[in-house]
């Protein structure tokens, strides 16, 4: 196989312009990933999708990140620039399918195709940035890339909300095409090809298939938990565990594994991946539930809900320089732990706002969560791609899988927690007789926003609203606890930081 060499060998004199193009394309991926959440209730009412179908429309995009390790290897072998260009065209095709969709299933297909393209972009873009920038510039470049992505997803919520109100939900997919083409053009003219393996190196297809299957089965078990029995859930979870075990066996026996098991022997890399998984899971889950809550229960318009959620984005932009300064001083652990603690505090503040029926308190909670992202992202981004002791494609692939799967698991867990807690509350609620004749599925569709709450009697609406509040409060308690566990994991796993010598 030979010793892998990194191309390009010298610094790209247009690397900062290349970074601008990367930010544009990665920002587009984030818009389609996170910004799509604000459109879920509107699309559900138009296409008539069930709660589970809407969850799959959201998760179909994120679950494609199971292929991130595969695209990371492809970038190593075939060239990161080439794979990113291909991914951009796949993203455009997915946008066309979603924009023309007439049924929830067609929308899900479009979202999955978008996700595949977005995963190729996200993974190879991270490799491109890591390879092009030397270690003294890398934290700054990674910080800009990550901050731009998060900011794009935040402002996208507002922009997409305006599009929904004026041009309809299909327009959010059509605007993808010109933005992608502009970003792609800038990327091509400013970015040389880069790879870290010989073009004839093998691609671990069996590893990619088993890893993807394991996450798909796990996600199905969580999303469909309200519709299937305990035995089926246990069976699916066992099946997922077996597939993960098979993946580990495949990687152990492979001469050139998709994800070398040796990377997990590096405490800094393993710790940063685990902590970031927890962080993204909680963050995505909370933002998803808040988008539904603001539009379904508090009856805010799409634009008004977007303005409320924008508080998190503004806080992120304001606090990001603080996190970057800490990293520049070599303080990696402080921002990571602080971010996890702030997420927990934000969850509890949102919980208090829901119980007090206070939108201002909810906004404060979102601002705290946005601050958590801003403080943490430079540190965690640098640690993940600079401590694996492997090719940048391998590190970027693991990061991509972590990000997408954590987001998908967050949506699935949020859906499962909110629906199960809310339905339990409905069963025990005083006045639940007001919901006689309303089917179980009808209630779930109201909770997800795919059916208007006006389809239930006025007396029944009060019961459903209270149940949604109960479900949201319970879910936020769970996510606050998970975030605090993440803080403890950071203290234990990242107490001794060790970065690669490149």
Order of alpha helices (4+ residues) and beta strands (2+ residues): alpha-alpha-alpha-alpha-alpha-alpha-alpha-alpha-alpha-alpha-alpha-alpha-alpha-alpha-alpha-alpha-alpha
